[in-house]
Amino acid sequence: MERLVPGELWTLFRRVVPPTEVIRPQGGGRRRAGDRECLAGIIFVATSGCTWRQLPPVFGPAWPTVYRRFAQWSRDRVWARLHRVILDELGARGELDWSRCAIDSVSGPGGKRGPLTGPNPTDRGKPGSKIHLITDRNGVPLSLGVSGANMHDSLGLEPLVRGIPPIRSRRGPRRRRPAKLHADKGYDYDHLRKWLRERRIRHRIARKGIESSMRLGRHRWVVERTVSWLAGCRRLHRRYERKAEHFLAFVGIAATLISHRRLSR
């Protein structure tokens, strides 16, 4: 359990999920499963890609208990809050580099139809979902979103930039605006360039038919590396969750683990 939930991660988790006080009936009753054990089981499901029923009994709580705790925390947006707490810690230590941020997306197949799914144009129109993300210069995810696989990349730029939370800095006020944003040809639209300029964000977007996206690889490779890190959360290889909030929760867990690795370096 220590490997899945290190002490520092558990301390940060307790800041967003205070301990629950359980009043037992006079006749006794079963002891409530511990949050740390449930969290370890959730991370195991996320990273291994196994089903809830395949959760090994070594974690203690039975799989229905772990799943109910996952569903409850997902409804309470615990994973987004935990990710933000870790970003605050990184920002306070000066570990976030806002000088060159990058944006990208990745599509994956969906086993079930549901909200935030759509025909994937790269997979013969099969239903799937798309993950959109912005990272800092080191590849730390700052903002994430989920859409149907048929949504154009360009439609995700404005929501993602707006979705960057105000993050602590080593000195000065909180920050939520990149100094520069790198993007490929999927974001080559004048209205997006204008929108970024109005927010004093410099941009470097490849132009269709004029320049190759490969020229931007010197700075954009970090977001592509983060996409591969997301694939380390095997539960994201294929969308098994019918509920969009559960799939978004696994995206948040993956972003949390990536950010925490940077924090624990």
C-alpha positions in Angstrom: 0.0 0.0 0.0 2.9 2.3 0.7 4.0 2.0 -2.9 0.6 2.9 -4.3 -0.2 5.6 -1.7 3.1 7.2 -0.4 3.0 9.1 2.8 3.2 12.5 1.1 0.3 11.7 -1.3 -1.8 10.5 1.6 -1.1 13.7 3.6 -2.3 15.8 0.6 -5.3 13.5 0.1 -6.4 14.0 3.7 -6.4 17.8 3.0 -9.2 17.3 0.4 -11.0 14.4 2.1 -11.4 15.0 5.8 -11.8 11.8 7.9 -15.4 10.6 8.2 -16.8 10.2 11.7 -18.8 7.0 11.8 -21.2 6.4 14.7 -21.7 2.8 15.3 -25.0 1.4 16.6 -25.1 0.1 20.2 -25.2 -3.4 19.0 -21.8 -3.0 17.2 -21.5 -3.4 13.5 -18.8 -3.8 10.9 -15.9 -1.4 11.0 -15.8 1.2 8.2 -13.1 0.5 5.6 -10.2 2.9 5.8 -9.9 5.6 3.2 -6.2 4.9 2.6 -6.9 1.2 1.8 -9.8 2.3 -0.6 -7.5 4.8 -2.2 -4.8 2.2 -2.8 -7.4 -0.1 -4.4 -8.7 2.7 -6.7 -5.1 3.6 -7.8 -4.5 -0.1 -8.5 -7.6 -0.3 -10.7 -6.5 2.9 -12.5 -3.0 1.8 -13.2 -3.5 -1.9 -13.8 -6.6 -1.5 -15.9 -8.4 -4.4 -14.2 -12.1 -4.5 -13.5 -13.5 -3.7 -10.1 -14.4 -7.3 -9.6 -10.8 -8.3 -10.2 -9.5 -6.1 -7.3 -7.3 -8.4 -5.2 -8.5 -9.0 -1.6 -5.0 -8.0 -0.3 -6.2 -4.4 -0.1 -8.7 -5.3 2.6 -12.0 -3.7 1.6 -14.2 -5.7 -0.8 -14.5 -4.4 -4.4 -18.1 -3.0 -3.9 -16.8 -0.9 -1.0 -13.9 0.4 -3.0 -16.2 1.2 -6.0 -18.7 3.0 -3.8 -16.0 5.1 -2.3 -14.7 5.9 -5.8 -18.2 6.9 -7.0 -18.7 9.1 -3.9 -15.3 10.9 -4.3 -15.9 11.3 -8.0 -19.2 13.0 -7.3 -17.4 15.3 -4.8 -14.7 16.2 -7.4 -12.0 14.9 -5.0 -9.6 14.1 -7.8 -9.7 17.6 -9.3 -9.2 19.1 -5.9 -6.3 16.7 -5.2 -4.7 17.6 -8.5 -5.0 21.3 -7.7 -3.5 20.8 -4.3 -0.4 19.1 -5.8 -0.1 21.9 -8.4 -0.1 24.4 -5.6 2.7 22.6 -3.9 4.7 22.5 -7.2 4.1 26.2 -7.8 5.1 27.1 -4.2 8.4 25.2 -4.7 9.0 26.8 -8.1 8.7 23.5 -9.9 6.2 24.8 -12.6 7.6 26.4 -15.7 5.0 28.7 -17.4 7.4 30.0 -20.1 6.4 27.5 -22.8 3.2 25.5 -22.3 1.8 23.1 -24.9 -1.7 21.8 -25.8 -2.7 18.5 -27.4 -5.3 15.8 -27.4 -5.5 12.0 -27.7 -8.5 9.8 -28.7 -9.3 6.3 -27.4 -11.9 3.7 -28.1 -15.0 3.5 -26.0 -16.5 0.2 -24.9 -19.8 1.8 -24.1 -21.9 4.6 -25.4 -22.7 7.4 -23.1 -22.1 11.1 -22.4 -18.9 12.6 -23.9 -18.5 9.9 -26.5 -18.7 10.2 -30.3 -17.7 8.5 -33.5 -13.9 8.4 -33.7 -12.8 9.5 -37.2 -9.5 7.7 -36.8 -11.1 4.4 -35.8 -13.7 3.8 -38.5 -16.4 5.8 -36.7 -16.5 3.6 -33.6 -17.6 5.4 -30.4 -14.8 6.8 -28.3 -13.7 9.7 -26.1 -10.9 12.3 -26.5 -8.7 13.7 -23.7 -7.6 17.3 -24.1 -4.7 18.7 -22.0 -2.3 21.6 -21.4 1.1 21.0 -19.8 3.8 23.3 -18.6 7.3 23.2 -20.0 8.2 20.1 -17.9 5.1 18.1 -19.0 3.1 18.6 -15.8 -0.7 18.7 -16.7 -2.2 22.0 -15.8 -5.7 21.6 -17.3 -7.6 18.6 -18.7 -10.9 17.9 -20.3 -12.9 15.1 -21.9 -15.1 15.2 -25.0 -16.5 12.9 -27.7 -13.8 11.6 -30.1 -15.5 13.5 -33.0 -14.9 16.9 -31.3 -12.3 19.0 -33.2 -9.1 19.8 -31.3 -9.5 23.6 -31.8 -12.8 23.6 -29.8 -10.9 22.5 -26.7 -8.4 25.4 -26.6 -10.5 28.1 -24.9 -12.1 25.8 -22.3 -8.7 24.3 -21.4 -7.0 27.7 -21.0 -9.9 29.0 -18.9 -9.7 25.8 -16.9 -6.2 26.4 -15.6 -6.7 27.1 -11.9 -5.0 29.9 -10.1 -1.8 28.2 -8.9 0.5 29.4 -6.1 3.9 30.9 -7.1 7.1 30.9 -5.2 6.9 34.7 -5.1 4.0 37.0 -5.9 0.3 36.3 -6.7 -1.2 33.1 -8.0 -0.8 32.4 -11.7 -3.1 30.8 -14.3 -1.8 32.2 -17.6 0.9 30.7 -19.7 3.6 33.0 -21.1 3.5 31.1 -24.4 1.4 28.3 -25.8 2.6 25.8 -28.5 0.1 23.9 -30.6 0.0 21.9 -33.8 -2.0 22.5 -37.0 -5.2 21.3 -35.4 -5.4 24.7 -33.7 -4.5 26.8 -36.8 -7.3 29.4 -36.7 -7.1 33.1 -36.6 -9.8 33.5 -34.0 -7.8 31.4 -31.6 -4.7 33.5 -32.2 -6.7 36.6 -31.6 -8.3 35.1 -28.4 -4.9 34.3 -27.0 -3.5 37.7 -27.9 -6.4 39.4 -26.0 -5.3 37.4 -23.0 -1.6 38.4 -23.4 -0.6 34.8 -24.2 2.0 34.5 -26.9 1.4 31.6 -29.3 3.3 29.4 -31.7 0.8 27.5 -33.8 1.8 25.6 -37.0 0.2 26.9 -40.1 -1.5 24.5 -42.5 0.2 24.2 -45.9 3.0 26.6 -44.8 5.1 24.9 -42.2 5.5 21.5 -40.7 4.4 20.6 -37.2 7.8 18.9 -36.9 9.4 22.3 -36.5 7.5 22.7 -33.2 8.6 19.3 -31.9 11.5 20.9 -30.0 9.0 22.3 -27.6 5.8 20.2 -28.1 7.4 16.9 -27.4 6.8 17.4 -23.7 3.0 17.3 -24.1 3.3 14.2 -26.3 5.4 12.6 -23.5 2.7 13.4 -21.0 0.1 11.7 -23.3 2.3 8.6 -23.1 2.4 9.0 -19.3 -1.4 9.1 -19.3 -1.3 5.8 -21.1 0.4 4.4 -18.0 -3.0 4.6 -16.4 -4.2 1.6 -18.2 -7.8 2.2 -17.3 -7.7 5.0 -19.9 -6.7 2.7 -22.8 -10.4 2.0 -23.4 -13.4 3.7 -21.9 -15.3 1.2 -19.8 -17.3 3.7 -17.8 -20.7 4.6 -19.0 -20.8 7.6 -16.6 -18.7 10.5 -17.9 -17.8 11.6 -14.4 -16.2 8.3 -13.7 -14.0 8.4 -16.9 -13.1 12.0 -16.0 -12.2 10.8 -12.5 -9.7 8.3 -13.9 -8.2 11.1 -16.1 -7.9 13.2 -12.9 -6.2 10.3 -11.1 -3.7 9.9 -13.9 -2.9 13.6 -13.8 -2.5 13.5 -10.1 0.0 10.6 -10.2 2.0 12.4 -12.9 2.1 15.6 -10.9 2.9 13.8 -7.7 5.9 12.1 -9.4 7.3 15.6 -10.2 6.6 16.7 -6.6 8.4 13.7 -5.1 11.6 14.1 -7.2 
